[in-house]
């Protein structure tokens, strides 16, 4: 008993030390640097255009997280430092030269008609920012549908009707949960492709075109995902999350084909989180409807805590459809802001992961043999997910100024968050089954 108490006390002391270290993490500016097409300028810095990130002030001295573009297309990120009195454009352009140029852009046919679904709940201010960016899309034929999920006030409806009129459609889903809201949006849309994003993003003007055009080029493409970068890095929580990769999946486009499983993905297709995230995803509408949409017992707002997007990806892949990740489809995401937010997020991610795996076993038992064959690798994957990610070699002040700073892991991942993620993984199956019972009590069937 005394040994247990000592262990608990040591864990508490360790958590206090981690929080103290966490609070010392400084803010980082967010910016975009477009290097142009690399032709016609002797001085690359003269041709480069530096812009602050969405909602950020002009770049000044200090640490800067930079999205580097060439001819408008994202090619990489870097974490740089602008000395006092120096020209930010010149300093950051010098660092950006060392990034890979990237492959030539693929020519796409005209994108198909599209619908954008934004699920929201009592966050009218954030929703307005997201809708403004969505209405500025360069896609030639699209609609926007806002799904008000289990509202307690009329603020969302009033915002949509007052500010956006005929440009945005409003629908209400009384059953709480992100998957239920997405299913309501799926039933309402008219586009050939349905895209989903969150109310806490700012979409790049070419986001919808880049996300949906691959469907016109590949008739067997069932799903597409895109790049997610931080809109702000003002708080320790935002900086810590992004220093460990955030939500981004890199700058190399990739197609996942169930008929040709990737050799470097031994858990394919069950490591669905590798394909993308729910804040930036699109499906061929007919395919998503055929597979039954999302499982309403998963997702934020349910007792399962998450996993709705992962299950959607696997459902589509299990139908023999392909999935494509395209980094040219960019949204800027407003990360959580506090230590408490990170604790909730870590637990929710762990719960969502095992909840979606449980949903597969319950709803798609034919996939059980394939899942069991991957259990050993899955356990190893889970250990890697929840391992404490320490500083790499050479991390520190020199690493902060190095090109390619995204996912540089310049701050250690707290053990407290790793433990919470493991606890969430243990809870996930229970949470999913409880969510199914809650749905049955409300007269809703899980899928």
C-alpha positions in Angstrom: 0.0 0.0 0.0 2.8 2.4 0.9 4.5 1.5 -2.4 1.3 2.5 -4.3 1.1 5.8 -2.5 4.8 6.6 -3.2 4.2 5.7 -6.9 1.2 8.0 -7.0 3.1 10.8 -5.4 5.9 10.5 -7.8 3.5 10.5 -10.7 2.0 13.7 -9.3 5.4 15.3 -9.0 6.3 14.3 -12.5 3.1 15.8 -13.8 3.8 19.1 -12.0 7.3 19.2 -13.5 5.8 18.5 -17.0 3.2 21.3 -16.6 5.9 23.7 -15.4 8.0 22.8 -18.5 4.9 23.1 -20.7 4.1 26.6 -19.4 7.6 27.8 -20.5 6.9 27.0 -24.2 6.9 30.3 -26.1 4.5 31.5 -28.8 5.4 31.0 -32.5 4.2 33.2 -35.3 2.5 31.6 -38.3 3.1 32.7 -41.9 3.0 31.7 -45.5 6.0 32.2 -47.9 5.4 31.9 -51.7 8.6 31.6 -53.6 6.9 32.0 -57.0 7.7 29.7 -59.9 11.5 30.1 -59.5 12.0 31.8 -62.8 12.7 35.4 -63.9 14.2 36.7 -60.6 17.9 36.9 -59.9 17.2 37.5 -56.2 14.6 34.9 -54.9 13.9 37.0 -51.9 12.8 39.9 -54.2 10.2 37.6 -55.9 9.1 35.9 -52.7 5.8 37.0 -51.0 5.5 36.7 -47.2 2.0 36.8 -45.6 0.9 36.3 -42.0 -1.2 33.2 -41.3 -5.0 33.5 -41.0 -5.8 36.1 -38.4 -2.2 36.7 -37.5 -0.4 40.1 -37.4 2.5 40.8 -39.9 5.6 38.8 -39.3 8.1 40.3 -36.8 11.3 39.1 -35.2 11.2 35.8 -33.3 10.2 32.2 -34.0 8.1 31.7 -37.1 6.3 28.5 -38.4 6.2 28.9 -42.2 4.2 27.2 -44.9 6.4 27.4 -48.0 4.6 27.5 -51.4 6.0 27.4 -54.9 3.7 29.1 -57.5 1.0 29.0 -54.8 1.2 25.3 -54.1 2.2 24.0 -50.6 5.6 22.2 -50.7 6.8 22.1 -47.1 7.0 23.8 -43.7 9.9 25.2 -41.7 10.5 26.6 -38.3 12.8 29.6 -38.5 14.0 32.5 -36.3 14.0 36.1 -37.5 16.7 38.2 -35.7 15.8 41.6 -34.3 16.0 44.2 -37.1 16.3 41.6 -39.9 14.1 41.4 -43.0 11.7 38.5 -42.3 11.2 37.7 -46.0 14.9 37.5 -46.7 15.7 35.4 -43.7 12.9 32.9 -44.3 13.6 32.7 -48.0 17.1 31.7 -47.3 15.9 28.8 -45.1 13.2 27.8 -47.6 15.7 27.3 -50.4 16.9 24.1 -48.7 13.4 22.5 -48.8 12.8 20.0 -51.7 11.2 21.6 -54.7 8.5 18.9 -54.9 7.1 17.1 -57.9 5.5 19.0 -60.7 1.8 19.5 -60.0 -0.5 17.0 -61.6 -3.0 18.4 -64.1 -6.6 17.7 -63.0 -9.8 17.8 -65.0 -12.5 20.1 -63.9 -13.8 19.2 -60.4 -17.2 17.5 -60.0 -20.1 19.3 -58.3 -19.5 19.4 -54.6 -21.3 19.9 -51.3 -19.5 21.1 -48.1 -20.9 19.9 -44.8 -20.0 21.8 -41.6 -21.3 20.4 -38.3 -21.4 22.8 -35.4 -22.8 23.3 -31.9 -23.0 26.6 -30.2 -19.9 28.2 -31.7 -21.4 30.9 -33.9 -18.3 33.1 -33.9 -16.0 30.3 -35.1 -18.6 29.1 -37.6 -18.8 32.6 -39.2 -15.0 32.6 -39.8 -15.1 29.2 -41.4 -18.1 30.0 -43.6 -16.4 33.2 -44.8 -13.5 31.2 -46.0 -15.7 28.5 -47.6 -17.7 31.1 -49.5 -14.4 32.4 -51.0 -13.7 29.0 -52.7 -12.7 29.0 -56.4 -14.7 25.8 -57.1 -17.1 26.4 -60.0 -20.1 24.4 -58.6 -20.7 23.9 -54.9 -23.1 24.4 -52.0 -22.6 24.7 -48.2 -24.7 22.9 -45.7 -24.5 23.8 -42.0 -25.7 21.1 -39.6 -26.7 22.4 -36.2 -26.1 19.5 -33.8 -28.3 19.2 -30.7 -28.6 23.0 -30.3 -29.6 24.6 -27.0 -30.0 28.1 -28.5 -31.0 29.6 -31.8 -27.7 31.3 -32.4 -26.5 29.1 -35.2 -29.7 29.3 -37.1 -29.9 33.1 -36.6 -26.3 33.5 -37.9 -26.9 31.5 -41.0 -30.2 33.1 -41.9 -29.1 36.7 -41.0 -25.6 36.8 -42.5 -25.5 34.1 -45.2 -29.1 33.9 -46.5 -29.5 31.8 -49.6 -25.7 31.1 -49.9 -25.7 28.6 -47.0 -28.4 25.9 -46.2 -29.2 25.2 -42.5 -30.4 21.9 -41.2 -30.8 20.7 -37.6 -29.8 17.3 -36.2 -31.3 16.8 -32.7 -29.2 13.6 -31.9 -25.9 14.7 -30.4 -22.7 13.5 -32.0 -20.5 14.4 -34.9 -21.3 11.3 -36.9 -25.0 11.8 -36.5 -24.6 15.4 -37.7 -22.5 14.3 -40.7 -25.1 11.7 -41.6 -27.8 14.4 -41.5 -25.6 16.5 -43.8 -25.0 13.5 -46.1 -28.8 13.0 -46.5 -29.3 16.7 -47.5 -26.5 17.3 -50.0 -26.9 17.5 -53.8 -23.3 17.4 -55.0 -21.5 14.4 -56.6 -18.8 14.8 -54.0 -19.4 15.6 -50.3 -16.7 17.3 -48.3 -16.6 17.6 -44.6 -14.8 20.2 -42.5 -15.0 21.7 -39.0 -16.2 25.0 -37.7 -12.7 25.8 -36.3 -10.9 25.9 -39.7 -10.1 28.5 -42.3 -10.1 27.0 -45.8 -7.5 27.9 -48.4 -9.3 29.4 -51.5 -8.3 26.4 -53.6 -9.1 23.8 -50.9 -12.4 22.5 -52.4 -11.1 22.4 -55.9 -8.0 20.5 -55.0 -9.8 18.1 -52.7 -12.5 17.2 -55.2 -10.8 17.3 -58.6 -9.1 13.8 -58.1 -12.6 12.3 -58.1 -13.0 13.4 -61.7 -9.7 11.8 -62.7 -10.3 8.4 -60.9 -13.7 6.8 -61.1 -12.7 4.3 -58.4 -11.7 7.0 -55.9 -14.1 6.9 -53.0 -12.4 9.3 -50.5 -9.9 12.1 -50.5 -8.2 13.9 -47.6 -6.0 17.0 -47.4 -3.4 19.0 -45.5 -4.2 20.5 -42.1 -1.9 23.2 -40.7 -2.1 25.3 -37.5 -3.9 28.7 -37.9 -2.2 29.9 -34.6 0.6 28.9 -32.4 0.0 31.4 -29.6 -0.3 29.0 -26.6 2.0 26.3 -25.2 -0.7 23.7 -26.0 -0.8 24.7 -29.7 3.0 24.8 -30.0 3.4 21.4 -28.3 0.8 19.7 -30.5 2.2 21.0 -33.7 5.9 20.3 -32.8 4.8 16.6 -32.7 3.2 16.7 -36.2 -0.2 18.1 -35.4 -2.7 16.9 -37.9 -0.5 17.1 -41.0 0.3 14.1 -43.1 3.2 15.5 -45.1 3.6 17.1 -48.6 3.7 14.0 -50.8 0.4 13.0 -52.5 -0.4 9.4 -52.1 -3.2 7.0 -53.2 -4.2 4.0 -51.1 -5.6 1.1 -53.0 -7.1 -1.9 -51.2 -6.2 -4.1 -54.2 -2.5 -3.2 -53.8 -1.9 -2.7 -50.0 1.1 -0.4 -49.3 4.2 -2.4 -48.2 5.0 0.3 -45.6 1.6 0.0 -44.0 1.4 -3.5 -42.4 -1.8 -2.6 -40.6 -3.6 -1.3 -43.7 -6.5 -0.4 -43.7 -6.9 -0.3 -40.0 -4.4 2.4 -39.3 -7.0 4.8 -40.8 -5.6 7.8 -38.9 -2.6 7.7 -41.3 -4.8 8.6 -44.2 -6.1 12.0 -42.9 -8.5 13.6 -40.5 -12.2 14.5 -40.3 -11.5 18.3 -40.6 -10.4 17.8 -44.2 -12.1 14.9 -46.0 -14.3 14.3 -49.0 -16.2 11.2 -50.3 -18.0 10.3 -53.5 -21.5 10.9 -52.3 -23.1 7.8 -53.8 -20.3 5.6 -52.3 -20.7 7.0 -48.8 -24.5 6.6 -48.9 -24.1 3.0 -50.2 -21.9 2.0 -47.2 -24.3 3.6 -44.8 -22.5 6.8 -43.9 -20.9 7.2 -40.5 -21.7 5.1 -37.4 -23.6 7.5 -35.1 -22.3 5.7 -32.1 -18.8 7.2 -32.9 -17.5 10.7 -32.9 -17.1 13.7 -30.7 -20.3 14.4 -28.7 -20.9 10.7 -28.0 -19.6 8.4 -25.3 -17.2 6.9 -27.8 -15.4 10.3 -28.0 -14.2 9.9 -31.6 -13.4 7.5 -34.4 -16.2 8.5 -36.8 -13.8 9.7 -39.6 -11.6 6.6 -39.2 -14.5 4.2 -39.5 -15.7 6.2 -42.6 -12.3 5.7 -44.3 -12.2 2.0 -43.6 -15.8 1.5 -44.8 -15.0 3.0 -48.1 -11.7 1.1 -48.5 -13.5 -2.2 -47.5 -15.8 -1.6 -50.6 -12.7 -1.7 -52.8 -12.7 2.1 -53.3 -9.4 4.0 -53.3 -8.4 6.8 -51.0 -6.2 9.7 -52.0 -4.2 12.1 -49.8 -3.5 15.4 -51.5 -1.5 18.1 -49.7 -2.7 20.8 -52.2 -6.1 20.8 -50.4 -5.2 22.9 -47.4 -7.2 24.1 -44.3 -5.8 26.0 -41.4 -7.0 24.6 -38.0 -7.4 26.4 -34.7 -5.8 23.9 -32.3 -6.9 23.5 -28.7 -5.4 26.2 -26.4 -4.9 24.9 -22.9 -3.2 22.0 -21.0 -6.7 20.8 -20.0 -7.7 20.8 -23.7 -4.7 18.6 -24.4 -5.6 16.2 -21.7 -9.2 15.9 -23.0 -7.8 15.5 -26.6 -5.3 12.8 -25.6 -7.9 10.8 -23.8 -10.4 11.3 -26.7 -8.0 10.2 -29.3 -7.2 7.0 -27.5 -10.9 6.3 -26.9 -11.8 7.1 -30.5 -9.2 4.7 -31.9 -10.4 1.6 -30.0 -14.0 2.7 -30.4 -13.7 2.6 -34.1 -12.0 -0.8 -34.0 -14.9 -2.0 -31.9 -17.4 -0.6 -34.4 -15.7 -2.6 -37.1 -16.0 -5.8 -35.1 -19.7 -5.1 -34.2 -20.9 -3.8 -37.6 -18.5 -5.5 -40.1 -17.7 -9.0 -38.6 -16.5 -10.1 -42.1 -13.4 -7.9 -41.4 -12.6 -9.7 -38.2 -10.1 -12.2 -39.8 -8.2 -9.4 -41.4 -8.2 -7.5 -38.2 -7.0 -10.4 -36.1 -4.2 -11.1 -38.5 -2.9 -7.6 -37.8 -3.3 -7.7 -34.0 0.5 -8.2 -33.2 1.4 -5.2 -35.4 -1.5 -3.3 -34.0 -0.2 -3.7 -30.5 3.2 -2.4 -31.6 1.5 0.5 -33.3 -0.5 1.3 -30.1 2.8 1.4 -28.1 4.3 3.8 -30.6 1.2 6.0 -30.5 1.3 6.4 -26.8 5.1 6.3 -26.3 6.7 9.4 -24.7 8.3 11.2 -27.6 11.6 12.6 -26.4 13.8 15.2 -28.0 15.7 14.0 -31.0 19.5 14.3 -31.5 20.6 17.9 -31.8 17.2 19.3 -30.7 17.3 22.6 -29.0 18.1 26.1 -30.2 19.8 24.9 -33.3 16.9 22.7 -34.3 14.5 25.5 -34.0 16.2 27.3 -36.9 16.6 24.3 -39.1 14.5 23.9 -42.3 11.7 21.4 -42.2 10.9 22.2 -38.6 7.4 20.7 -38.8 7.3 17.5 -36.6 10.8 18.5 -35.3 9.7 17.5 -31.8 11.6 20.3 -30.1 9.5 19.8 -27.0 9.2 16.5 -25.1 5.8 14.9 -25.2 4.5 14.7 -21.5 4.1 11.3 -20.0 0.8 12.5 -18.5 -0.7 12.8 -22.0 0.7 9.5 -23.0 -0.9 7.8 -20.0 -4.3 9.5 -20.7 -4.2 8.2 -24.3 -3.6 4.7 -23.1 -6.5 5.1 -20.6 -8.7 6.3 -23.4 -7.8 3.2 -25.5 -9.0 1.0 -22.6 -12.2 2.9 -22.3 -13.0 3.1 -26.1 -14.8 -0.2 -26.5 -16.9 0.5 -23.4 -17.7 4.0 -24.6 -18.8 2.7 -28.0 -21.1 0.1 -26.5 -22.6 2.8 -24.2 -23.1 5.1 -27.1 -25.0 2.4 -29.0 -27.3 1.8 -26.0 -27.9 5.6 -25.8 -28.8 5.6 -29.5 -31.2 2.7 -29.1 -32.9 4.5 -26.2 -33.3 7.5 -28.5 -34.8 5.3 -31.3 -31.7 5.6 -33.5 -30.0 2.6 -35.0 -26.2 2.3 -35.1 -24.7 1.5 -38.5 
